[in-house]
Amino acid sequence: MLQTFPIQDLRRISARLHNEFSDLSHRCVERCVSDTWNCVEHLGIAVTPHLVERVAREHLEAMVNSVPPSHPGGAARRRLPGHGAVPRPR
């Protein structure tokens, strides 16, 4: 299948997200953005740069937050406003 997305949009999205997620490699962020665009397109949803950026940001957020605290760089976990830690069971 031919890629139908404008490459300049992918580059702009990747650059913005890489600034936000500087702990991740530029290649990792680019791959996430590209995969997100392809997934949205595959699902038949109207692909917009705004939608791709929002979904890719969620994926990258999950990657950063999935690093264990004992792993180098794991202490730099990000928290979104209103998203606290899951309470422990009683």
MARFI-572623 format. One record per atom (N, C-alpha, C, O): residue in one letter; atom name; z, y, x. Coordinates in steps of 0.2 Angstrom, whole numbers. Example, Ala and Ser with C-alpha at 12.3 -4.5 7.8 and 13.67 -1.06 7.14 Angstrom:
MARFI-572623
<atom kefi="a" pase="N" z="39" y="-28" x="66"/>
<atom kefi="a" pase="CA" z="39" y="-22" x="62"/>
<atom kefi="a" pase="C" z="39" y="-16" x="66"/>
<atom kefi="a" pase="O" z="42" y="-17" x="71"/>
<atom kefi="s" pase="N" z="35" y="-11" x="64"/>
<atom kefi="s" pase="CA" z="36" y="-5" x="68"/>
<atom kefi="s" pase="C" z="39" y="0" x="64"/>
<atom kefi="s" pase="O" z="40" y="6" x="67"/>
***
This chain:
MARFI-572623
<atom kefi="m" pase="N" z="0" y="-6" x="4"/>
<atom kefi="m" pase="CA" z="0" y="0" x="0"/>
<atom kefi="m" pase="C" z="0" y="6" x="4"/>
<atom kefi="m" pase="O" z="4" y="6" x="10"/>
<atom kefi="l" pase="N" z="-4" y="11" x="3"/>
<atom kefi="l" pase="CA" z="-4" y="17" x="6"/>
<atom kefi="l" pase="C" z="2" y="22" x="5"/>
<atom kefi="l" pase="O" z="5" y="22" x="-1"/>
<atom kefi="q" pase="N" z="4" y="25" x="10"/>
<atom kefi="q" pase="CA" z="10" y="30" x="9"/>
<atom kefi="q" pase="C" z="7" y="36" x="6"/>
<atom kefi="q" pase="O" z="2" y="39" x="8"/>
<atom kefi="t" pase="N" z="11" y="38" x="0"/>
<atom kefi="t" pase="CA" z="8" y="43" x="-4"/>
<atom kefi="t" pase="C" z="13" y="49" x="-3"/>
<atom kefi="t" pase="O" z="12" y="54" x="-7"/>
<atom kefi="f" pase="N" z="18" y="49" x="2"/>
<atom kefi="f" pase="CA" z="22" y="55" x="2"/>
<atom kefi="f" pase="C" z="20" y="59" x="8"/>
<atom kefi="f" pase="O" z="17" y="57" x="13"/>
<atom kefi="p" pase="N" z="21" y="66" x="7"/>
<atom kefi="p" pase="CA" z="19" y="71" x="13"/>
<atom kefi="p" pase="C" z="24" y="70" x="18"/>
<atom kefi="p" pase="O" z="30" y="70" x="18"/>
<atom kefi="i" pase="N" z="22" y="69" x="24"/>
<atom kefi="i" pase="CA" z="26" y="67" x="30"/>
<atom kefi="i" pase="C" z="30" y="73" x="32"/>
<atom kefi="i" pase="O" z="36" y="72" x="34"/>
<atom kefi="q" pase="N" z="28" y="80" x="30"/>
<atom kefi="q" pase="CA" z="32" y="85" x="32"/>
<atom kefi="q" pase="C" z="38" y="85" x="28"/>
<atom kefi="q" pase="O" z="44" y="88" x="30"/>
<atom kefi="d" pase="N" z="38" y="83" x="21"/>
<atom kefi="d" pase="CA" z="44" y="82" x="17"/>
<atom kefi="d" pase="C" z="49" y="78" x="20"/>
<atom kefi="d" pase="O" z="55" y="79" x="21"/>
<atom kefi="l" pase="N" z="47" y="72" x="23"/>
<atom kefi="l" pase="CA" z="51" y="67" x="26"/>
<atom kefi="l" pase="C" z="54" y="70" x="32"/>
<atom kefi="l" pase="O" z="60" y="69" x="33"/>
<atom kefi="r" pase="N" z="51" y="73" x="36"/>
<atom kefi="r" pase="CA" z="53" y="76" x="42"/>
<atom kefi="r" pase="C" z="59" y="82" x="40"/>
<atom kefi="r" pase="O" z="64" y="82" x="44"/>
<atom kefi="r" pase="N" z="57" y="86" x="35"/>
<atom kefi="r" pase="CA" z="62" y="91" x="34"/>
<atom kefi="r" pase="C" z="69" y="88" x="31"/>
<atom kefi="r" pase="O" z="74" y="90" x="33"/>
<atom kefi="i" pase="N" z="68" y="83" x="27"/>
<atom kefi="i" pase="CA" z="74" y="79" x="24"/>
<atom kefi="i" pase="C" z="78" y="76" x="30"/>
<atom kefi="i" pase="O" z="84" y="76" x="30"/>
<atom kefi="s" pase="N" z="74" y="72" x="34"/>
<atom kefi="s" pase="CA" z="77" y="69" x="39"/>
<atom kefi="s" pase="C" z="81" y="74" x="44"/>
<atom kefi="s" pase="O" z="87" y="72" x="46"/>
<atom kefi="a" pase="N" z="78" y="79" x="45"/>
<atom kefi="a" pase="CA" z="81" y="84" x="50"/>
<atom kefi="a" pase="C" z="88" y="87" x="47"/>
<atom kefi="a" pase="O" z="93" y="87" x="50"/>
<atom kefi="r" pase="N" z="88" y="88" x="40"/>
<atom kefi="r" pase="CA" z="94" y="91" x="37"/>
<atom kefi="r" pase="C" z="99" y="86" x="37"/>
<atom kefi="r" pase="O" z="105" y="87" x="38"/>
<atom kefi="l" pase="N" z="97" y="79" x="35"/>
<atom kefi="l" pase="CA" z="102" y="74" x="35"/>
<atom kefi="l" pase="C" z="105" y="72" x="42"/>
<atom kefi="l" pase="O" z="111" y="71" x="42"/>
<atom kefi="h" pase="N" z="101" y="73" x="47"/>
<atom kefi="h" pase="CA" z="103" y="71" x="53"/>
<atom kefi="h" pase="C" z="108" y="76" x="56"/>
<atom kefi="h" pase="O" z="113" y="75" x="59"/>
<atom kefi="n" pase="N" z="107" y="83" x="54"/>
<atom kefi="n" pase="CA" z="112" y="88" x="55"/>
<atom kefi="n" pase="C" z="119" y="86" x="52"/>
<atom kefi="n" pase="O" z="124" y="88" x="55"/>
<atom kefi="e" pase="N" z="118" y="84" x="46"/>
<atom kefi="e" pase="CA" z="124" y="82" x="42"/>
<atom kefi="e" pase="C" z="128" y="75" x="45"/>
<atom kefi="e" pase="O" z="134" y="75" x="44"/>
<atom kefi="f" pase="N" z="124" y="71" x="47"/>
<atom kefi="f" pase="CA" z="126" y="64" x="49"/>
<atom kefi="f" pase="C" z="125" y="63" x="56"/>
<atom kefi="f" pase="O" z="121" y="59" x="58"/>
<atom kefi="s" pase="N" z="127" y="68" x="61"/>
<atom kefi="s" pase="CA" z="125" y="67" x="68"/>
<atom kefi="s" pase="C" z="128" y="61" x="71"/>
<atom kefi="s" pase="O" z="126" y="60" x="77"/>
<atom kefi="d" pase="N" z="133" y="58" x="69"/>
<atom kefi="d" pase="CA" z="135" y="52" x="72"/>
<atom kefi="d" pase="C" z="130" y="46" x="71"/>
<atom kefi="d" pase="O" z="130" y="41" x="75"/>
<atom kefi="l" pase="N" z="125" y="46" x="67"/>
<atom kefi="l" pase="CA" z="120" y="41" x="66"/>
<atom kefi="l" pase="C" z="114" y="44" x="70"/>
<atom kefi="l" pase="O" z="113" y="50" x="71"/>
<atom kefi="s" pase="N" z="110" y="39" x="73"/>
<atom kefi="s" pase="CA" z="104" y="40" x="77"/>
<atom kefi="s" pase="C" z="99" y="44" x="72"/>
<atom kefi="s" pase="O" z="99" y="42" x="66"/>
<atom kefi="h" pase="N" z="95" y="48" x="75"/>
<atom kefi="h" pase="CA" z="89" y="51" x="72"/>
<atom kefi="h" pase="C" z="85" y="46" x="68"/>
<atom kefi="h" pase="O" z="83" y="46" x="63"/>
<atom kefi="r" pase="N" z="84" y="40" x="72"/>
<atom kefi="r" pase="CA" z="79" y="35" x="69"/>
<atom kefi="r" pase="C" z="83" y="31" x="63"/>
<atom kefi="r" pase="O" z="79" y="30" x="58"/>
<atom kefi="c" pase="N" z="89" y="31" x="63"/>
<atom kefi="c" pase="CA" z="93" y="28" x="57"/>
<atom kefi="c" pase="C" z="92" y="32" x="51"/>
<atom kefi="c" pase="O" z="91" y="30" x="46"/>
<atom kefi="v" pase="N" z="92" y="39" x="52"/>
<atom kefi="v" pase="CA" z="92" y="43" x="47"/>
<atom kefi="v" pase="C" z="85" y="43" x="44"/>
<atom kefi="v" pase="O" z="83" y="43" x="38"/>
<atom kefi="e" pase="N" z="80" y="44" x="49"/>
<atom kefi="e" pase="CA" z="73" y="43" x="47"/>
<atom kefi="e" pase="C" z="71" y="37" x="43"/>
<atom kefi="e" pase="O" z="68" y="37" x="38"/>
<atom kefi="r" pase="N" z="74" y="32" x="45"/>
<atom kefi="r" pase="CA" z="72" y="25" x="42"/>
<atom kefi="r" pase="C" z="75" y="25" x="35"/>
<atom kefi="r" pase="O" z="72" y="23" x="30"/>
<atom kefi="c" pase="N" z="81" y="28" x="34"/>
<atom kefi="c" pase="CA" z="85" y="28" x="27"/>
<atom kefi="c" pase="C" z="81" y="32" x="23"/>
<atom kefi="c" pase="O" z="80" y="31" x="17"/>
<atom kefi="v" pase="N" z="78" y="38" x="25"/>
<atom kefi="v" pase="CA" z="74" y="43" x="21"/>
<atom kefi="v" pase="C" z="68" y="39" x="19"/>
<atom kefi="v" pase="O" z="66" y="40" x="13"/>
<atom kefi="s" pase="N" z="64" y="36" x="23"/>
<atom kefi="s" pase="CA" z="58" y="33" x="22"/>
<atom kefi="s" pase="C" z="59" y="27" x="17"/>
<atom kefi="s" pase="O" z="55" y="26" x="12"/>
<atom kefi="d" pase="N" z="64" y="23" x="18"/>
<atom kefi="d" pase="CA" z="66" y="18" x="14"/>
<atom kefi="d" pase="C" z="68" y="20" x="7"/>
<atom kefi="d" pase="O" z="65" y="17" x="2"/>
<atom kefi="t" pase="N" z="71" y="25" x="6"/>
<atom kefi="t" pase="CA" z="73" y="28" x="0"/>
<atom kefi="t" pase="C" z="67" y="30" x="-4"/>
<atom kefi="t" pase="O" z="66" y="29" x="-10"/>
<atom kefi="w" pase="N" z="63" y="34" x="-1"/>
<atom kefi="w" pase="CA" z="56" y="36" x="-4"/>
<atom kefi="w" pase="C" z="53" y="30" x="-7"/>
<atom kefi="w" pase="O" z="50" y="30" x="-12"/>
<atom kefi="n" pase="N" z="52" y="25" x="-2"/>
<atom kefi="n" pase="CA" z="48" y="19" x="-5"/>
<atom kefi="n" pase="C" z="51" y="16" x="-10"/>
<atom kefi="n" pase="O" z="48" y="13" x="-15"/>
<atom kefi="c" pase="N" z="58" y="15" x="-10"/>
<atom kefi="c" pase="CA" z="61" y="12" x="-16"/>
<atom kefi="c" pase="C" z="61" y="16" x="-22"/>
<atom kefi="c" pase="O" z="59" y="13" x="-28"/>
<atom kefi="v" pase="N" z="61" y="22" x="-22"/>
<atom kefi="v" pase="CA" z="61" y="26" x="-28"/>
<atom kefi="v" pase="C" z="54" y="26" x="-31"/>
<atom kefi="v" pase="O" z="53" y="25" x="-37"/>
<atom kefi="e" pase="N" z="49" y="26" x="-26"/>
<atom kefi="e" pase="CA" z="42" y="25" x="-28"/>
<atom kefi="e" pase="C" z="41" y="18" x="-32"/>
<atom kefi="e" pase="O" z="37" y="18" x="-37"/>
<atom kefi="h" pase="N" z="43" y="13" x="-28"/>
<atom kefi="h" pase="CA" z="43" y="6" x="-31"/>
<atom kefi="h" pase="C" z="45" y="5" x="-38"/>
<atom kefi="h" pase="O" z="43" y="2" x="-42"/>
<atom kefi="l" pase="N" z="51" y="9" x="-39"/>
<atom kefi="l" pase="CA" z="54" y="8" x="-46"/>
<atom kefi="l" pase="C" z="50" y="12" x="-51"/>
<atom kefi="l" pase="O" z="52" y="12" x="-57"/>
<atom kefi="g" pase="N" z="45" y="16" x="-49"/>
<atom kefi="g" pase="CA" z="41" y="20" x="-54"/>
<atom kefi="g" pase="C" z="44" y="26" x="-56"/>
<atom kefi="g" pase="O" z="42" y="29" x="-61"/>
<atom kefi="i" pase="N" z="49" y="29" x="-52"/>
<atom kefi="i" pase="CA" z="53" y="35" x="-54"/>
<atom kefi="i" pase="C" z="49" y="41" x="-51"/>
<atom kefi="i" pase="O" z="46" y="40" x="-45"/>
<atom kefi="a" pase="N" z="48" y="46" x="-54"/>
<atom kefi="a" pase="CA" z="45" y="52" x="-51"/>
<atom kefi="a" pase="C" z="48" y="54" x="-44"/>
<atom kefi="a" pase="O" z="54" y="56" x="-44"/>
<atom kefi="v" pase="N" z="45" y="53" x="-39"/>
<atom kefi="v" pase="CA" z="48" y="55" x="-32"/>
<atom kefi="v" pase="C" z="47" y="62" x="-31"/>
<atom kefi="v" pase="O" z="42" y="65" x="-31"/>
<atom kefi="t" pase="N" z="53" y="65" x="-29"/>
<atom kefi="t" pase="CA" z="54" y="72" x="-27"/>
<atom kefi="t" pase="C" z="58" y="72" x="-21"/>
<atom kefi="t" pase="O" z="62" y="68" x="-20"/>
<atom kefi="p" pase="N" z="57" y="77" x="-16"/>
<atom kefi="p" pase="CA" z="61" y="77" x="-10"/>
<atom kefi="p" pase="C" z="68" y="78" x="-12"/>
<atom kefi="p" pase="O" z="72" y="75" x="-8"/>
<atom kefi="h" pase="N" z="70" y="82" x="-17"/>
<atom kefi="h" pase="CA" z="77" y="83" x="-19"/>
<atom kefi="h" pase="C" z="80" y="76" x="-21"/>
<atom kefi="h" pase="O" z="86" y="75" x="-19"/>
<atom kefi="l" pase="N" z="77" y="72" x="-25"/>
<atom kefi="l" pase="CA" z="80" y="65" x="-27"/>
<atom kefi="l" pase="C" z="80" y="61" x="-21"/>
<atom kefi="l" pase="O" z="86" y="58" x="-20"/>
<atom kefi="v" pase="N" z="75" y="61" x="-16"/>
<atom kefi="v" pase="CA" z="76" y="57" x="-10"/>
<atom kefi="v" pase="C" z="81" y="59" x="-6"/>
<atom kefi="v" pase="O" z="85" y="55" x="-3"/>
<atom kefi="e" pase="N" z="82" y="65" x="-5"/>
<atom kefi="e" pase="CA" z="88" y="68" x="-1"/>
<atom kefi="e" pase="C" z="95" y="66" x="-4"/>
<atom kefi="e" pase="O" z="99" y="64" x="0"/>
<atom kefi="r" pase="N" z="95" y="66" x="-10"/>
<atom kefi="r" pase="CA" z="102" y="65" x="-13"/>
<atom kefi="r" pase="C" z="103" y="57" x="-13"/>
<atom kefi="r" pase="O" z="109" y="56" x="-11"/>
<atom kefi="v" pase="N" z="98" y="53" x="-14"/>
<atom kefi="v" pase="CA" z="100" y="46" x="-13"/>
<atom kefi="v" pase="C" z="101" y="44" x="-6"/>
<atom kefi="v" pase="O" z="105" y="40" x="-5"/>
<atom kefi="a" pase="N" z="97" y="46" x="-2"/>
<atom kefi="a" pase="CA" z="98" y="45" x="6"/>
<atom kefi="a" pase="C" z="104" y="47" x="8"/>
<atom kefi="a" pase="O" z="108" y="44" x="12"/>
<atom kefi="r" pase="N" z="107" y="53" x="6"/>
<atom kefi="r" pase="CA" z="113" y="55" x="8"/>
<atom kefi="r" pase="C" z="119" y="50" x="6"/>
<atom kefi="r" pase="O" z="123" y="49" x="9"/>
<atom kefi="e" pase="N" z="118" y="48" x="0"/>
<atom kefi="e" pase="CA" z="123" y="43" x="-3"/>
<atom kefi="e" pase="C" z="123" y="37" x="2"/>
<atom kefi="e" pase="O" z="128" y="34" x="3"/>
<atom kefi="h" pase="N" z="117" y="34" x="4"/>
<atom kefi="h" pase="CA" z="117" y="28" x="8"/>
<atom kefi="h" pase="C" z="120" y="30" x="15"/>
<atom kefi="h" pase="O" z="123" y="26" x="17"/>
<atom kefi="l" pase="N" z="118" y="36" x="18"/>
<atom kefi="l" pase="CA" z="121" y="37" x="24"/>
<atom kefi="l" pase="C" z="128" y="38" x="24"/>
<atom kefi="l" pase="O" z="132" y="36" x="28"/>
<atom kefi="e" pase="N" z="131" y="41" x="18"/>
<atom kefi="e" pase="CA" z="138" y="42" x="17"/>
<atom kefi="e" pase="C" z="141" y="35" x="17"/>
<atom kefi="e" pase="O" z="147" y="34" x="20"/>
<atom kefi="a" pase="N" z="138" y="30" x="14"/>
<atom kefi="a" pase="CA" z="141" y="23" x="14"/>
<atom kefi="a" pase="C" z="141" y="20" x="21"/>
<atom kefi="a" pase="O" z="146" y="17" x="23"/>
<atom kefi="m" pase="N" z="136" y="22" x="25"/>
<atom kefi="m" pase="CA" z="136" y="19" x="32"/>
<atom kefi="m" pase="C" z="141" y="22" x="36"/>
<atom kefi="m" pase="O" z="145" y="18" x="39"/>
<atom kefi="v" pase="N" z="142" y="28" x="35"/>
<atom kefi="v" pase="CA" z="147" y="31" x="39"/>
<atom kefi="v" pase="C" z="154" y="29" x="37"/>
<atom kefi="v" pase="O" z="158" y="28" x="42"/>
<atom kefi="n" pase="N" z="155" y="28" x="31"/>
<atom kefi="n" pase="CA" z="162" y="26" x="28"/>
<atom kefi="n" pase="C" z="163" y="19" x="29"/>
<atom kefi="n" pase="O" z="169" y="17" x="28"/>
<atom kefi="s" pase="N" z="158" y="15" x="31"/>
<atom kefi="s" pase="CA" z="159" y="8" x="31"/>
<atom kefi="s" pase="C" z="161" y="6" x="39"/>
<atom kefi="s" pase="O" z="163" y="0" x="40"/>
<atom kefi="v" pase="N" z="161" y="10" x="43"/>
<atom kefi="v" pase="CA" z="163" y="9" x="50"/>
<atom kefi="v" pase="C" z="171" y="8" x="50"/>
<atom kefi="v" pase="O" z="174" y="13" x="48"/>
<atom kefi="p" pase="N" z="173" y="3" x="53"/>
<atom kefi="p" pase="CA" z="181" y="2" x="53"/>
<atom kefi="p" pase="C" z="184" y="7" x="57"/>
<atom kefi="p" pase="O" z="181" y="9" x="62"/>
<atom kefi="p" pase="N" z="190" y="9" x="56"/>
<atom kefi="p" pase="CA" z="194" y="14" x="60"/>
<atom kefi="p" pase="C" z="195" y="12" x="67"/>
<atom kefi="p" pase="O" z="195" y="16" x="71"/>
<atom kefi="s" pase="N" z="195" y="6" x="68"/>
<atom kefi="s" pase="CA" z="196" y="3" x="75"/>
<atom kefi="s" pase="C" z="190" y="4" x="79"/>
<atom kefi="s" pase="O" z="190" y="3" x="86"/>
<atom kefi="h" pase="N" z="184" y="5" x="76"/>
<atom kefi="h" pase="CA" z="177" y="5" x="80"/>
<atom kefi="h" pase="C" z="177" y="12" x="82"/>
<atom kefi="h" pase="O" z="178" y="17" x="79"/>
<atom kefi="p" pase="N" z="174" y="13" x="88"/>
<atom kefi="p" pase="CA" z="173" y="20" x="91"/>
<atom kefi="p" pase="C" z="169" y="24" x="86"/>
<atom kefi="p" pase="O" z="163" y="22" x="84"/>
<atom kefi="g" pase="N" z="171" y="30" x="84"/>
<atom kefi="g" pase="CA" z="168" y="34" x="79"/>
<atom kefi="g" pase="C" z="170" y="32" x="72"/>
<atom kefi="g" pase="O" z="168" y="36" x="68"/>
<atom kefi="g" pase="N" z="174" y="27" x="71"/>
<atom kefi="g" pase="CA" z="176" y="26" x="65"/>
<atom kefi="g" pase="C" z="182" y="31" x="62"/>
<atom kefi="g" pase="O" z="182" y="31" x="56"/>
<atom kefi="a" pase="N" z="185" y="34" x="67"/>
<atom kefi="a" pase="CA" z="190" y="39" x="65"/>
<atom kefi="a" pase="C" z="187" y="45" x="62"/>
<atom kefi="a" pase="O" z="190" y="49" x="58"/>
<atom kefi="a" pase="N" z="180" y="46" x="63"/>
<atom kefi="a" pase="CA" z="177" y="52" x="60"/>
<atom kefi="a" pase="C" z="174" y="51" x="53"/>
<atom kefi="a" pase="O" z="169" y="54" x="52"/>
<atom kefi="r" pase="N" z="177" y="47" x="49"/>
<atom kefi="r" pase="CA" z="175" y="45" x="43"/>
<atom kefi="r" pase="C" z="175" y="52" x="38"/>
<atom kefi="r" pase="O" z="180" y="56" x="39"/>
<atom kefi="r" pase="N" z="170" y="53" x="34"/>
<atom kefi="r" pase="CA" z="170" y="58" x="30"/>
<atom kefi="r" pase="C" z="172" y="57" x="23"/>
<atom kefi="r" pase="O" z="172" y="51" x="21"/>
<atom kefi="r" pase="N" z="175" y="62" x="20"/>
<atom kefi="r" pase="CA" z="178" y="61" x="13"/>
<atom kefi="r" pase="C" z="174" y="66" x="9"/>
<atom kefi="r" pase="O" z="174" y="72" x="11"/>
<atom kefi="l" pase="N" z="171" y="64" x="3"/>
<atom kefi="l" pase="CA" z="169" y="69" x="-1"/>
<atom kefi="l" pase="C" z="174" y="72" x="-6"/>
<atom kefi="l" pase="O" z="179" y="68" x="-7"/>
<atom kefi="p" pase="N" z="174" y="78" x="-8"/>
<atom kefi="p" pase="CA" z="179" y="81" x="-12"/>
<atom kefi="p" pase="C" z="179" y="77" x="-18"/>
<atom kefi="p" pase="O" z="174" y="75" x="-22"/>
<atom kefi="g" pase="N" z="186" y="75" x="-20"/>
<atom kefi="g" pase="CA" z="187" y="71" x="-26"/>
<atom kefi="g" pase="C" z="186" y="64" x="-25"/>
<atom kefi="g" pase="O" z="187" y="60" x="-30"/>
<atom kefi="h" pase="N" z="185" y="62" x="-19"/>
<atom kefi="h" pase="CA" z="184" y="54" x="-17"/>
<atom kefi="h" pase="C" z="190" y="53" x="-13"/>
<atom kefi="h" pase="O" z="189" y="53" x="-6"/>
<atom kefi="g" pase="N" z="195" y="51" x="-15"/>
<atom kefi="g" pase="CA" z="201" y="49" x="-11"/>
<atom kefi="g" pase="C" z="200" y="41" x="-9"/>
<atom kefi="g" pase="O" z="196" y="38" x="-11"/>
<atom kefi="a" pase="N" z="205" y="39" x="-5"/>
<atom kefi="a" pase="CA" z="206" y="32" x="-4"/>
<atom kefi="a" pase="C" z="207" y="28" x="-10"/>
<atom kefi="a" pase="O" z="211" y="31" x="-14"/>
<atom kefi="v" pase="N" z="205" y="22" x="-10"/>
<atom kefi="v" pase="CA" z="207" y="17" x="-16"/>
<atom kefi="v" pase="C" z="214" y="16" x="-15"/>
<atom kefi="v" pase="O" z="217" y="14" x="-10"/>
<atom kefi="p" pase="N" z="218" y="16" x="-20"/>
<atom kefi="p" pase="CA" z="225" y="15" x="-20"/>
<atom kefi="p" pase="C" z="226" y="7" x="-19"/>
<atom kefi="p" pase="O" z="223" y="3" x="-21"/>
<atom kefi="r" pase="N" z="232" y="6" x="-15"/>
<atom kefi="r" pase="CA" z="233" y="-1" x="-14"/>
<atom kefi="r" pase="C" z="236" y="-5" x="-20"/>
<atom kefi="r" pase="O" z="239" y="-1" x="-24"/>
<atom kefi="p" pase="N" z="235" y="-11" x="-21"/>
<atom kefi="p" pase="CA" z="238" y="-15" x="-27"/>
<atom kefi="p" pase="C" z="245" y="-15" x="-26"/>
<atom kefi="p" pase="O" z="248" y="-15" x="-21"/>
<atom kefi="r" pase="N" z="248" y="-15" x="-32"/>
<atom kefi="r" pase="CA" z="256" y="-15" x="-32"/>
<atom kefi="r" pase="C" z="258" y="-22" x="-33"/>
<atom kefi="r" pase="O" z="264" y="-23" x="-33"/>
***
